[in-house]
Amino acid sequence: MIAVGVLMTGSVRRINFDDLTEWVPAFTTIVMMLFTYNIANGLTTGLIAYPLLKLAAGRVRELHVGQIILALLCAAYYLFGLPH
């Protein structure tokens, strides 16, 4: 997990911090990975947050159908597949 974190730090420089719909999903991904100790939980959180923020900002044209489908599948993971 530490090695993955070190490798991810280089990618943080490429996040567009001027765009809220770009950095918030990246932030939620990183935070969820840290607090849940699970890479999959972090990734699924970011994959859900990205299309939601684009939709909320009215920038639907920036989304692809695959991103929406992937977000729905990740939401299904949280609703039905995550052990409680």
PDB file with SEQRES, HELIX, SHEET and CRYST1 records, atoms N, CA, C and O in Angstrom:
SEQRES   1 A   84  MET ILE ALA VAL GLY VAL LEU MET THR GLY SER VAL ARG          
SEQRES   2 A   84  ARG ILE ASN PHE ASP ASP LEU THR GLU TRP VAL PRO ALA          
SEQRES   3 A   84  PHE THR THR ILE VAL MET MET LEU PHE THR TYR ASN ILE          
SEQRES   4 A   84  ALA ASN GLY LEU THR THR GLY LEU ILE ALA TYR PRO LEU          
SEQRES   5 A   84  LEU LYS LEU ALA ALA GLY ARG VAL ARG GLU LEU HIS VAL          
SEQRES   6 A   84  GLY GLN ILE ILE LEU ALA LEU LEU CYS ALA ALA TYR TYR          
SEQRES   7 A   84  LEU PHE GLY LEU PRO HIS                                      
HELIX    1 AA1 ILE A    2  VAL A   12  1                                  11    
HELIX    2 AA2 LEU A   20  THR A   36  1                                  17    
HELIX    3 AA3 ILE A   39  ALA A   56  1                                  18    
HELIX    4 AA4 VAL A   60  GLU A   62  5                                   3    
HELIX    5 AA5 VAL A   65  ALA A   76  1                                  12    
HELIX    6 AA6 TYR A   77  GLY A   81  3                                   5    
CRYST1    1.000    1.000    1.000  90.00  90.00  90.00 P 1           1          
ATOM      1  N   MET A   1       0.823  -1.190   0.000  1.00  0.00           N  
ATOM      2  CA  MET A   1       0.000   0.000   0.000  1.00  0.00           C  
ATOM      3  C   MET A   1       0.868   1.257   0.000  1.00  0.00           C  
ATOM      4  O   MET A   1       0.536   2.246  -0.652  1.00  0.00           O  
ATOM      5  N   ILE A   2       1.962   1.214   0.720  1.00  0.00           N  
ATOM      6  CA  ILE A   2       2.864   2.366   0.746  1.00  0.00           C  
ATOM      7  C   ILE A   2       3.494   2.577  -0.625  1.00  0.00           C  
ATOM      8  O   ILE A   2       3.632   3.711  -1.083  1.00  0.00           O  
ATOM      9  N   ALA A   3       3.874   1.488  -1.276  1.00  0.00           N  
ATOM     10  CA  ALA A   3       4.473   1.590  -2.614  1.00  0.00           C  
ATOM     11  C   ALA A   3       3.483   2.198  -3.601  1.00  0.00           C  
ATOM     12  O   ALA A   3       3.870   3.016  -4.436  1.00  0.00           O  
ATOM     13  N   VAL A   4       2.232   1.818  -3.520  1.00  0.00           N  
ATOM     14  CA  VAL A   4       1.205   2.379  -4.400  1.00  0.00           C  
ATOM     15  C   VAL A   4       1.045   3.870  -4.118  1.00  0.00           C  
ATOM     16  O   VAL A   4       0.915   4.667  -5.048  1.00  0.00           O  
ATOM     17  N   GLY A   5       1.056   4.247  -2.857  1.00  0.00           N  
ATOM     18  CA  GLY A   5       0.952   5.655  -2.491  1.00  0.00           C  
ATOM     19  C   GLY A   5       2.105   6.481  -3.025  1.00  0.00           C  
ATOM     20  O   GLY A   5       1.906   7.601  -3.497  1.00  0.00           O  
ATOM     21  N   VAL A   6       3.298   5.940  -2.954  1.00  0.00           N  
ATOM     22  CA  VAL A   6       4.474   6.642  -3.474  1.00  0.00           C  
ATOM     23  C   VAL A   6       4.363   6.810  -4.988  1.00  0.00           C  
ATOM     24  O   VAL A   6       4.678   7.872  -5.525  1.00  0.00           O  
ATOM     25  N   LEU A   7       3.920   5.768  -5.668  1.00  0.00           N  
ATOM     26  CA  LEU A   7       3.770   5.854  -7.119  1.00  0.00           C  
ATOM     27  C   LEU A   7       2.670   6.836  -7.526  1.00  0.00           C  
ATOM     28  O   LEU A   7       2.751   7.451  -8.589  1.00  0.00           O  
ATOM     29  N   MET A   8       1.660   6.983  -6.701  1.00  0.00           N  
ATOM     30  CA  MET A   8       0.559   7.896  -7.020  1.00  0.00           C  
ATOM     31  C   MET A   8       0.922   9.359  -6.808  1.00  0.00           C  
ATOM     32  O   MET A   8       0.297  10.233  -7.408  1.00  0.00           O  
ATOM     33  N   THR A   9       1.899   9.645  -5.984  1.00  0.00           N  
ATOM     34  CA  THR A   9       2.235  11.039  -5.689  1.00  0.00           C  
ATOM     35  C   THR A   9       2.689  11.798  -6.928  1.00  0.00           C  
ATOM     36  O   THR A   9       2.467  13.005  -7.026  1.00  0.00           O  
ATOM     37  N   GLY A  10       3.311  11.120  -7.861  1.00  0.00           N  
ATOM     38  CA  GLY A  10       3.716  11.781  -9.105  1.00  0.00           C  
ATOM     39  C   GLY A  10       2.524  12.213  -9.937  1.00  0.00           C  
ATOM     40  O   GLY A  10       2.600  13.217 -10.647  1.00  0.00           O  
ATOM     41  N   SER A  11       1.425  11.479  -9.866  1.00  0.00           N  
ATOM     42  CA  SER A  11       0.225  11.808 -10.630  1.00  0.00           C  
ATOM     43  C   SER A  11      -0.544  12.974 -10.026  1.00  0.00           C  
ATOM     44  O   SER A  11      -1.321  13.628 -10.723  1.00  0.00           O  
ATOM     45  N   VAL A  12      -0.343  13.238  -8.763  1.00  0.00           N  
ATOM     46  CA  VAL A  12      -1.060  14.333  -8.109  1.00  0.00           C  
ATOM     47  C   VAL A  12      -0.702  15.666  -8.745  1.00  0.00           C  
ATOM     48  O   VAL A  12      -1.531  16.575  -8.768  1.00  0.00           O  
ATOM     49  N   ARG A  13       0.495  15.800  -9.252  1.00  0.00           N  
ATOM     50  CA  ARG A  13       0.914  17.055  -9.885  1.00  0.00           C  
ATOM     51  C   ARG A  13       0.106  17.363 -11.132  1.00  0.00           C  
ATOM     52  O   ARG A  13      -0.019  18.526 -11.516  1.00  0.00           O  
ATOM     53  N   ARG A  14      -0.448  16.331 -11.773  1.00  0.00           N  
ATOM     54  CA  ARG A  14      -1.183  16.528 -13.024  1.00  0.00           C  
ATOM     55  C   ARG A  14      -2.682  16.764 -12.819  1.00  0.00           C  
ATOM     56  O   ARG A  14      -3.425  16.877 -13.794  1.00  0.00           O  
ATOM     57  N   ILE A  15      -3.129  16.839 -11.575  1.00  0.00           N  
ATOM     58  CA  ILE A  15      -4.542  17.113 -11.304  1.00  0.00           C  
ATOM     59  C   ILE A  15      -4.808  18.595 -11.552  1.00  0.00           C  
ATOM     60  O   ILE A  15      -4.034  19.453 -11.127  1.00  0.00           O  
ATOM     61  N   ASN A  16      -5.902  18.885 -12.240  1.00  0.00           N  
ATOM     62  CA  ASN A  16      -6.282  20.264 -12.520  1.00  0.00           C  
ATOM     63  C   ASN A  16      -7.008  20.826 -11.295  1.00  0.00           C  
ATOM     64  O   ASN A  16      -8.206  20.602 -11.120  1.00  0.00           O  
ATOM     65  N   PHE A  17      -6.279  21.556 -10.455  1.00  0.00           N  
ATOM     66  CA  PHE A  17      -6.852  22.086  -9.222  1.00  0.00           C  
ATOM     67  C   PHE A  17      -7.714  23.317  -9.458  1.00  0.00           C  
ATOM     68  O   PHE A  17      -8.361  23.800  -8.529  1.00  0.00           O  
ATOM     69  N   ASP A  18      -7.735  23.831 -10.682  1.00  0.00           N  
ATOM     70  CA  ASP A  18      -8.596  24.963 -11.003  1.00  0.00           C  
ATOM     71  C   ASP A  18     -10.030  24.517 -11.283  1.00  0.00           C  
ATOM     72  O   ASP A  18     -10.947  25.337 -11.261  1.00  0.00           O  
ATOM     73  N   ASP A  19     -10.229  23.232 -11.545  1.00  0.00           N  
ATOM     74  CA  ASP A  19     -11.541  22.689 -11.894  1.00  0.00           C  
ATOM     75  C   ASP A  19     -12.038  21.796 -10.760  1.00  0.00           C  
ATOM     76  O   ASP A  19     -11.458  20.745 -10.484  1.00  0.00           O  
ATOM     77  N   LEU A  20     -13.106  22.220 -10.116  1.00  0.00           N  
ATOM     78  CA  LEU A  20     -13.674  21.491  -8.983  1.00  0.00           C  
ATOM     79  C   LEU A  20     -14.093  20.078  -9.376  1.00  0.00           C  
ATOM     80  O   LEU A  20     -13.963  19.149  -8.579  1.00  0.00           O  
ATOM     81  N   THR A  21     -14.597  19.910 -10.599  1.00  0.00           N  
ATOM     82  CA  THR A  21     -15.070  18.591 -11.028  1.00  0.00           C  
ATOM     83  C   THR A  21     -13.925  17.637 -11.346  1.00  0.00           C  
ATOM     84  O   THR A  21     -14.160  16.459 -11.616  1.00  0.00           O  
ATOM     85  N   GLU A  22     -12.708  18.124 -11.317  1.00  0.00           N  
ATOM     86  CA  GLU A  22     -11.541  17.278 -11.547  1.00  0.00           C  
ATOM     87  C   GLU A  22     -10.836  16.908 -10.242  1.00  0.00           C  
ATOM     88  O   GLU A  22     -10.459  15.752 -10.051  1.00  0.00           O  
ATOM     89  N   TRP A  23     -10.655  17.873  -9.347  1.00  0.00           N  
ATOM     90  CA  TRP A  23      -9.855  17.576  -8.164  1.00  0.00           C  
ATOM     91  C   TRP A  23     -10.649  16.925  -7.044  1.00  0.00           C  
ATOM     92  O   TRP A  23     -10.069  16.193  -6.242  1.00  0.00           O  
ATOM     93  N   VAL A  24     -11.956  17.162  -6.956  1.00  0.00           N  
ATOM     94  CA  VAL A  24     -12.741  16.541  -5.886  1.00  0.00           C  
ATOM     95  C   VAL A  24     -12.787  15.018  -6.041  1.00  0.00           C  
ATOM     96  O   VAL A  24     -12.575  14.319  -5.050  1.00  0.00           O  
ATOM     97  N   PRO A  25     -13.055  14.463  -7.237  1.00  0.00           N  
ATOM     98  CA  PRO A  25     -13.006  13.001  -7.363  1.00  0.00           C  
ATOM     99  C   PRO A  25     -11.617  12.428  -7.057  1.00  0.00           C  
ATOM    100  O   PRO A  25     -11.501  11.354  -6.467  1.00  0.00           O  
ATOM    101  N   ALA A  26     -10.572  13.147  -7.460  1.00  0.00           N  
ATOM    102  CA  ALA A  26      -9.216  12.686  -7.161  1.00  0.00           C  
ATOM    103  C   ALA A  26      -8.970  12.696  -5.655  1.00  0.00           C  
ATOM    104  O   ALA A  26      -8.369  11.768  -5.113  1.00  0.00           O  
ATOM    105  N   PHE A  27      -9.430  13.732  -4.993  1.00  0.00           N  
ATOM    106  CA  PHE A  27      -9.275  13.836  -3.538  1.00  0.00           C  
ATOM    107  C   PHE A  27     -10.044  12.729  -2.824  1.00  0.00           C  
ATOM    108  O   PHE A  27      -9.520  12.104  -1.902  1.00  0.00           O  
ATOM    109  N   THR A  28     -11.289  12.484  -3.249  1.00  0.00           N  
ATOM    110  CA  THR A  28     -12.076  11.437  -2.601  1.00  0.00           C  
ATOM    111  C   THR A  28     -11.450  10.062  -2.825  1.00  0.00           C  
ATOM    112  O   THR A  28     -11.499   9.203  -1.944  1.00  0.00           O  
ATOM    113  N   THR A  29     -10.869   9.859  -3.991  1.00  0.00           N  
ATOM    114  CA  THR A  29     -10.191   8.593  -4.270  1.00  0.00           C  
ATOM    115  C   THR A  29      -9.025   8.384  -3.300  1.00  0.00           C  
ATOM    116  O   THR A  29      -8.890   7.317  -2.701  1.00  0.00           O  
ATOM    117  N   ILE A  30      -8.202   9.394  -3.154  1.00  0.00           N  
ATOM    118  CA  ILE A  30      -7.034   9.297  -2.277  1.00  0.00           C  
ATOM    119  C   ILE A  30      -7.454   9.118  -0.825  1.00  0.00           C  
ATOM    120  O   ILE A  30      -6.896   8.282  -0.115  1.00  0.00           O  
ATOM    121  N   VAL A  31      -8.428   9.893  -0.384  1.00  0.00           N  
ATOM    122  CA  VAL A  31      -8.865   9.833   1.010  1.00  0.00           C  
ATOM    123  C   VAL A  31      -9.486   8.476   1.326  1.00  0.00           C  
ATOM    124  O   VAL A  31      -9.210   7.894   2.375  1.00  0.00           O  
ATOM    125  N   MET A  32     -10.322   7.974   0.424  1.00  0.00           N  
ATOM    126  CA  MET A  32     -10.948   6.672   0.673  1.00  0.00           C  
ATOM    127  C   MET A  32      -9.909   5.549   0.695  1.00  0.00           C  
ATOM    128  O   MET A  32     -10.037   4.603   1.472  1.00  0.00           O  
ATOM    129  N   MET A  33      -8.888   5.648  -0.149  1.00  0.00           N  
ATOM    130  CA  MET A  33      -7.829   4.638  -0.112  1.00  0.00           C  
ATOM    131  C   MET A  33      -7.108   4.669   1.233  1.00  0.00           C  
ATOM    132  O   MET A  33      -6.777   3.624   1.792  1.00  0.00           O  
ATOM    133  N   LEU A  34      -6.872   5.858   1.739  1.00  0.00           N  
ATOM    134  CA  LEU A  34      -6.166   5.983   3.019  1.00  0.00           C  
ATOM    135  C   LEU A  34      -6.990   5.475   4.186  1.00  0.00           C  
ATOM    136  O   LEU A  34      -6.476   4.754   5.042  1.00  0.00           O  
ATOM    137  N   PHE A  35      -8.255   5.839   4.230  1.00  0.00           N  
ATOM    138  CA  PHE A  35      -9.070   5.513   5.404  1.00  0.00           C  
ATOM    139  C   PHE A  35      -9.639   4.105   5.394  1.00  0.00           C  
ATOM    140  O   PHE A  35      -9.917   3.546   6.455  1.00  0.00           O  
ATOM    141  N   THR A  36      -9.817   3.519   4.211  1.00  0.00           N  
ATOM    142  CA  THR A  36     -10.365   2.161   4.173  1.00  0.00           C  
ATOM    143  C   THR A  36      -9.285   1.109   3.975  1.00  0.00           C  
ATOM    144  O   THR A  36      -9.566  -0.086   4.067  1.00  0.00           O  
ATOM    145  N   TYR A  37      -8.055   1.531   3.704  1.00  0.00           N  
ATOM    146  CA  TYR A  37      -6.948   0.609   3.423  1.00  0.00           C  
ATOM    147  C   TYR A  37      -7.289  -0.332   2.268  1.00  0.00           C  
ATOM    148  O   TYR A  37      -6.882  -1.494   2.267  1.00  0.00           O  
ATOM    149  N   ASN A  38      -8.033   0.170   1.292  1.00  0.00           N  
ATOM    150  CA  ASN A  38      -8.491  -0.645   0.186  1.00  0.00           C  
ATOM    151  C   ASN A  38      -8.463   0.192  -1.085  1.00  0.00           C  
ATOM    152  O   ASN A  38      -9.154   1.206  -1.185  1.00  0.00           O  
ATOM    153  N   ILE A  39      -7.669  -0.233  -2.048  1.00  0.00           N  
ATOM    154  CA  ILE A  39      -7.547   0.499  -3.300  1.00  0.00           C  
ATOM    155  C   ILE A  39      -8.864   0.482  -4.067  1.00  0.00           C  
ATOM    156  O   ILE A  39      -9.242   1.490  -4.665  1.00  0.00           O  
ATOM    157  N   ALA A  40      -9.563  -0.638  -4.057  1.00  0.00           N  
ATOM    158  CA  ALA A  40     -10.826  -0.759  -4.802  1.00  0.00           C  
ATOM    159  C   ALA A  40     -11.877   0.212  -4.273  1.00  0.00           C  
ATOM    160  O   ALA A  40     -12.607   0.816  -5.059  1.00  0.00           O  
ATOM    161  N   ASN A  41     -11.963   0.368  -2.971  1.00  0.00           N  
ATOM    162  CA  ASN A  41     -12.931   1.317  -2.416  1.00  0.00           C  
ATOM    163  C   ASN A  41     -12.608   2.744  -2.831  1.00  0.00           C  
ATOM    164  O   ASN A  41     -13.514   3.526  -3.119  1.00  0.00           O  
ATOM    165  N   GLY A  42     -11.345   3.085  -2.863  1.00  0.00           N  
ATOM    166  CA  GLY A  42     -10.952   4.426  -3.296  1.00  0.00           C  
ATOM    167  C   GLY A  42     -11.270   4.667  -4.755  1.00  0.00           C  
ATOM    168  O   GLY A  42     -11.815   5.711  -5.114  1.00  0.00           O  
ATOM    169  N   LEU A  43     -10.932   3.710  -5.591  1.00  0.00           N  
ATOM    170  CA  LEU A  43     -11.197   3.871  -7.018  1.00  0.00           C  
ATOM    171  C   LEU A  43     -12.688   3.963  -7.318  1.00  0.00           C  
ATOM    172  O   LEU A  43     -13.113   4.797  -8.118  1.00  0.00           O  
ATOM    173  N   THR A  44     -13.474   3.116  -6.682  1.00  0.00           N  
ATOM    174  CA  THR A  44     -14.906   3.153  -6.954  1.00  0.00           C  
ATOM    175  C   THR A  44     -15.525   4.466  -6.475  1.00  0.00           C  
ATOM    176  O   THR A  44     -16.450   4.978  -7.106  1.00  0.00           O  
ATOM    177  N   THR A  45     -15.034   5.006  -5.388  1.00  0.00           N  
ATOM    178  CA  THR A  45     -15.542   6.294  -4.915  1.00  0.00           C  
ATOM    179  C   THR A  45     -15.255   7.397  -5.932  1.00  0.00           C  
ATOM    180  O   THR A  45     -16.129   8.213  -6.226  1.00  0.00           O  
ATOM    181  N   GLY A  46     -14.054   7.422  -6.462  1.00  0.00           N  
ATOM    182  CA  GLY A  46     -13.714   8.420  -7.470  1.00  0.00           C  
ATOM    183  C   GLY A  46     -14.479   8.229  -8.767  1.00  0.00           C  
ATOM    184  O   GLY A  46     -14.866   9.201  -9.415  1.00  0.00           O  
ATOM    185  N   LEU A  47     -14.697   6.975  -9.145  1.00  0.00           N  
ATOM    186  CA  LEU A  47     -15.434   6.696 -10.377  1.00  0.00           C  
ATOM    187  C   LEU A  47     -16.913   7.061 -10.251  1.00  0.00           C  
ATOM    188  O   LEU A  47     -17.576   7.311 -11.257  1.00  0.00           O  
ATOM    189  N   ILE A  48     -17.418   7.092  -9.053  1.00  0.00           N  
ATOM    190  CA  ILE A  48     -18.796   7.539  -8.829  1.00  0.00           C  
ATOM    191  C   ILE A  48     -18.848   9.063  -8.756  1.00  0.00           C  
ATOM    192  O   ILE A  48     -19.757   9.681  -9.309  1.00  0.00           O  
ATOM    193  N   ALA A  49     -17.880   9.667  -8.078  1.00  0.00           N  
ATOM    194  CA  ALA A  49     -17.893  11.112  -7.863  1.00  0.00           C  
ATOM    195  C   ALA A  49     -17.691  11.902  -9.152  1.00  0.00           C  
ATOM    196  O   ALA A  49     -18.290  12.964  -9.321  1.00  0.00           O  
ATOM    197  N   TYR A  50     -16.867  11.406 -10.055  1.00  0.00           N  
ATOM    198  CA  TYR A  50     -16.555  12.157 -11.275  1.00  0.00           C  
ATOM    199  C   TYR A  50     -17.801  12.449 -12.111  1.00  0.00           C  
ATOM    200  O   TYR A  50     -18.066  13.616 -12.399  1.00  0.00           O  
ATOM    201  N   PRO A  51     -18.581  11.433 -12.515  1.00  0.00           N  
ATOM    202  CA  PRO A  51     -19.772  11.752 -13.311  1.00  0.00           C  
ATOM    203  C   PRO A  51     -20.828  12.536 -12.534  1.00  0.00           C  
ATOM    204  O   PRO A  51     -21.542  13.356 -13.111  1.00  0.00           O  
ATOM    205  N   LEU A  52     -20.927  12.287 -11.234  1.00  0.00           N  
ATOM    206  CA  LEU A  52     -21.898  13.037 -10.445  1.00  0.00           C  
ATOM    207  C   LEU A  52     -21.580  14.529 -10.435  1.00  0.00           C  
ATOM    208  O   LEU A  52     -22.478  15.360 -10.569  1.00  0.00           O  
ATOM    209  N   LEU A  53     -20.318  14.865 -10.277  1.00  0.00           N  
ATOM    210  CA  LEU A  53     -19.929  16.274 -10.276  1.00  0.00           C  
ATOM    211  C   LEU A  53     -20.069  16.908 -11.651  1.00  0.00           C  
ATOM    212  O   LEU A  53     -20.452  18.073 -11.761  1.00  0.00           O  
ATOM    213  N   LYS A  54     -19.762  16.156 -12.697  1.00  0.00           N  
ATOM    214  CA  LYS A  54     -19.946  16.683 -14.057  1.00  0.00           C  
ATOM    215  C   LYS A  54     -21.424  16.943 -14.328  1.00  0.00           C  
ATOM    216  O   LYS A  54     -21.779  17.957 -14.929  1.00  0.00           O  
ATOM    217  N   LEU A  55     -22.287  16.026 -13.886  1.00  0.00           N  
ATOM    218  CA  LEU A  55     -23.728  16.219 -14.054  1.00  0.00           C  
ATOM    219  C   LEU A  55     -24.212  17.416 -13.243  1.00  0.00           C  
ATOM    220  O   LEU A  55     -25.014  18.211 -13.733  1.00  0.00           O  
ATOM    221  N   ALA A  56     -23.735  17.552 -12.015  1.00  0.00           N  
ATOM    222  CA  ALA A  56     -24.151  18.660 -11.153  1.00  0.00           C  
ATOM    223  C   ALA A  56     -23.681  20.005 -11.705  1.00  0.00           C  
ATOM    224  O   ALA A  56     -24.349  21.022 -11.522  1.00  0.00           O  
ATOM    225  N   ALA A  57     -22.544  20.008 -12.374  1.00  0.00           N  
ATOM    226  CA  ALA A  57     -22.006  21.250 -12.939  1.00  0.00           C  
ATOM    227  C   ALA A  57     -22.619  21.578 -14.296  1.00  0.00           C  
ATOM    228  O   ALA A  57     -22.345  22.634 -14.865  1.00  0.00           O  
ATOM    229  N   GLY A  58     -23.445  20.676 -14.812  1.00  0.00           N  
ATOM    230  CA  GLY A  58     -24.060  20.906 -16.119  1.00  0.00           C  
ATOM    231  C   GLY A  58     -23.113  20.667 -17.279  1.00  0.00           C  
ATOM    232  O   GLY A  58     -23.308  21.217 -18.363  1.00  0.00           O  
ATOM    233  N   ARG A  59     -22.102  19.863 -17.066  1.00  0.00           N  
ATOM    234  CA  ARG A  59     -21.111  19.584 -18.109  1.00  0.00           C  
ATOM    235  C   ARG A  59     -21.226  18.137 -18.576  1.00  0.00           C  
ATOM    236  O   ARG A  59     -20.239  17.404 -18.613  1.00  0.00           O  
ATOM    237  N   VAL A  60     -22.433  17.741 -18.927  1.00  0.00           N  
ATOM    238  CA  VAL A  60     -22.725  16.364 -19.320  1.00  0.00           C  
ATOM    239  C   VAL A  60     -21.986  15.985 -20.596  1.00  0.00           C  
ATOM    240  O   VAL A  60     -21.648  14.817 -20.785  1.00  0.00           O  
ATOM    241  N   ARG A  61     -21.733  16.932 -21.459  1.00  0.00           N  
ATOM    242  CA  ARG A  61     -21.068  16.646 -22.739  1.00  0.00           C  
ATOM    243  C   ARG A  61     -19.632  16.163 -22.569  1.00  0.00           C  
ATOM    244  O   ARG A  61     -19.055  15.582 -23.488  1.00  0.00           O  
ATOM    245  N   GLU A  62     -19.067  16.400 -21.414  1.00  0.00           N  
ATOM    246  CA  GLU A  62     -17.701  15.941 -21.148  1.00  0.00           C  
ATOM    247  C   GLU A  62     -17.657  14.475 -20.733  1.00  0.00           C  
ATOM    248  O   GLU A  62     -16.578  13.890 -20.634  1.00  0.00           O  
ATOM    249  N   LEU A  63     -18.819  13.881 -20.489  1.00  0.00           N  
ATOM    250  CA  LEU A  63     -18.890  12.484 -20.067  1.00  0.00           C  
ATOM    251  C   LEU A  63     -19.086  11.565 -21.260  1.00  0.00           C  
ATOM    252  O   LEU A  63     -19.702  11.934 -22.260  1.00  0.00           O  
ATOM    253  N   HIS A  64     -18.551  10.370 -21.132  1.00  0.00           N  
ATOM    254  CA  HIS A  64     -18.774   9.320 -22.117  1.00  0.00           C  
ATOM    255  C   HIS A  64     -19.751   8.315 -21.512  1.00  0.00           C  
ATOM    256  O   HIS A  64     -19.889   8.228 -20.292  1.00  0.00           O  
ATOM    257  N   VAL A  65     -20.414   7.572 -22.360  1.00  0.00           N  
ATOM    258  CA  VAL A  65     -21.385   6.583 -21.901  1.00  0.00           C  
ATOM    259  C   VAL A  65     -20.704   5.561 -20.989  1.00  0.00           C  
ATOM    260  O   VAL A  65     -21.286   5.133 -19.992  1.00  0.00           O  
ATOM    261  N   GLY A  66     -19.488   5.177 -21.325  1.00  0.00           N  
ATOM    262  CA  GLY A  66     -18.753   4.204 -20.515  1.00  0.00           C  
ATOM    263  C   GLY A  66     -18.507   4.686 -19.100  1.00  0.00           C  
ATOM    264  O   GLY A  66     -18.526   3.888 -18.163  1.00  0.00           O  
ATOM    265  N   GLN A  67     -18.276   5.978 -18.929  1.00  0.00           N  
ATOM    266  CA  GLN A  67     -18.054   6.520 -17.592  1.00  0.00           C  
ATOM    267  C   GLN A  67     -19.321   6.438 -16.748  1.00  0.00           C  
ATOM    268  O   GLN A  67     -19.262   6.149 -15.553  1.00  0.00           O  
ATOM    269  N   ILE A  68     -20.452   6.690 -17.370  1.00  0.00           N  
ATOM    270  CA  ILE A  68     -21.715   6.616 -16.647  1.00  0.00           C  
ATOM    271  C   ILE A  68     -22.031   5.176 -16.275  1.00  0.00           C  
ATOM    272  O   ILE A  68     -22.476   4.901 -15.160  1.00  0.00           O  
ATOM    273  N   ILE A  69     -21.801   4.252 -17.210  1.00  0.00           N  
ATOM    274  CA  ILE A  69     -22.045   2.834 -16.932  1.00  0.00           C  
ATOM    275  C   ILE A  69     -21.125   2.348 -15.811  1.00  0.00           C  
ATOM    276  O   ILE A  69     -21.562   1.632 -14.909  1.00  0.00           O  
ATOM    277  N   LEU A  70     -19.868   2.734 -15.872  1.00  0.00           N  
ATOM    278  CA  LEU A  70     -18.919   2.334 -14.835  1.00  0.00           C  
ATOM    279  C   LEU A  70     -19.308   2.908 -13.473  1.00  0.00           C  
ATOM    280  O   LEU A  70     -19.165   2.231 -12.455  1.00  0.00           O  
ATOM    281  N   ALA A  71     -19.794   4.138 -13.444  1.00  0.00           N  
ATOM    282  CA  ALA A  71     -20.237   4.738 -12.187  1.00  0.00           C  
ATOM    283  C   ALA A  71     -21.440   3.987 -11.627  1.00  0.00           C  
ATOM    284  O   ALA A  71     -21.535   3.783 -10.417  1.00  0.00           O  
ATOM    285  N   LEU A  72     -22.354   3.575 -12.494  1.00  0.00           N  
ATOM    286  CA  LEU A  72     -23.516   2.816 -12.031  1.00  0.00           C  
ATOM    287  C   LEU A  72     -23.097   1.451 -11.495  1.00  0.00           C  
ATOM    288  O   LEU A  72     -23.646   0.982 -10.498  1.00  0.00           O  
ATOM    289  N   LEU A  73     -22.137   0.816 -12.145  1.00  0.00           N  
ATOM    290  CA  LEU A  73     -21.648  -0.471 -11.655  1.00  0.00           C  
ATOM    291  C   LEU A  73     -20.943  -0.322 -10.306  1.00  0.00           C  
ATOM    292  O   LEU A  73     -21.088  -1.170  -9.425  1.00  0.00           O  
ATOM    293  N   CYS A  74     -20.184   0.757 -10.153  1.00  0.00           N  
ATOM    294  CA  CYS A  74     -19.516   0.998  -8.874  1.00  0.00           C  
ATOM    295  C   CYS A  74     -20.528   1.307  -7.781  1.00  0.00           C  
ATOM    296  O   CYS A  74     -20.351   0.890  -6.637  1.00  0.00           O  
ATOM    297  N   ALA A  75     -21.579   2.029  -8.121  1.00  0.00           N  
ATOM    298  CA  ALA A  75     -22.631   2.300  -7.138  1.00  0.00           C  
ATOM    299  C   ALA A  75     -23.317   1.003  -6.731  1.00  0.00           C  
ATOM    300  O   ALA A  75     -23.668   0.826  -5.564  1.00  0.00           O  
ATOM    301  N   ALA A  76     -23.510   0.095  -7.683  1.00  0.00           N  
ATOM    302  CA  ALA A  76     -24.102  -1.208  -7.369  1.00  0.00           C  
ATOM    303  C   ALA A  76     -23.190  -1.995  -6.431  1.00  0.00           C  
ATOM    304  O   ALA A  76     -23.670  -2.730  -5.568  1.00  0.00           O  
ATOM    305  N   TYR A  77     -21.874  -1.842  -6.599  1.00  0.00           N  
ATOM    306  CA  TYR A  77     -20.912  -2.478  -5.695  1.00  0.00           C  
ATOM    307  C   TYR A  77     -21.129  -2.002  -4.266  1.00  0.00           C  
ATOM    308  O   TYR A  77     -21.133  -2.805  -3.334  1.00  0.00           O  
ATOM    309  N   TYR A  78     -21.308  -0.700  -4.095  1.00  0.00           N  
ATOM    310  CA  TYR A  78     -21.517  -0.165  -2.756  1.00  0.00           C  
ATOM    311  C   TYR A  78     -22.876  -0.541  -2.191  1.00  0.00           C  
ATOM    312  O   TYR A  78     -23.012  -0.772  -0.989  1.00  0.00           O  
ATOM    313  N   LEU A  79     -23.874  -0.601  -3.047  1.00  0.00           N  
ATOM    314  CA  LEU A  79     -25.220  -0.930  -2.572  1.00  0.00           C  
ATOM    315  C   LEU A  79     -25.416  -2.402  -2.265  1.00  0.00           C  
ATOM    316  O   LEU A  79     -26.075  -2.753  -1.286  1.00  0.00           O  
ATOM    317  N   PHE A  80     -24.838  -3.280  -3.108  1.00  0.00           N  
ATOM    318  CA  PHE A  80     -25.139  -4.698  -2.990  1.00  0.00           C  
ATOM    319  C   PHE A  80     -23.938  -5.590  -2.691  1.00  0.00           C  
ATOM    320  O   PHE A  80     -24.105  -6.650  -2.088  1.00  0.00           O  
ATOM    321  N   GLY A  81     -22.741  -5.193  -3.094  1.00  0.00           N  
ATOM    322  CA  GLY A  81     -21.608  -6.096  -3.018  1.00  0.00           C  
ATOM    323  C   GLY A  81     -20.674  -5.882  -1.857  1.00  0.00           C  
ATOM    324  O   GLY A  81     -19.895  -6.775  -1.523  1.00  0.00           O  
ATOM    325  N   LEU A  82     -20.729  -4.737  -1.238  1.00  0.00           N  
ATOM    326  CA  LEU A  82     -19.809  -4.433  -0.145  1.00  0.00           C  
ATOM    327  C   LEU A  82     -20.264  -5.150   1.113  1.00  0.00           C  
ATOM    328  O   LEU A  82     -21.404  -4.964   1.539  1.00  0.00           O  
ATOM    329  N   PRO A  83     -19.415  -5.958   1.720  1.00  0.00           N  
ATOM    330  CA  PRO A  83     -19.824  -6.646   2.949  1.00  0.00           C  
ATOM    331  C   PRO A  83     -20.090  -5.654   4.075  1.00  0.00           C  
ATOM    332  O   PRO A  83     -19.349  -4.688   4.257  1.00  0.00           O  
ATOM    333  N   HIS A  84     -21.123  -5.900   4.802  1.00  0.00           N  
ATOM    334  CA  HIS A  84     -21.501  -4.998   5.903  1.00  0.00           C  
ATOM    335  C   HIS A  84     -21.100  -5.583   7.224  1.00  0.00           C  
ATOM    336  O   HIS A  84     -21.334  -4.971   8.266  1.00  0.00           O  
TER     337      HIS A  84                                                      
END                                                                             
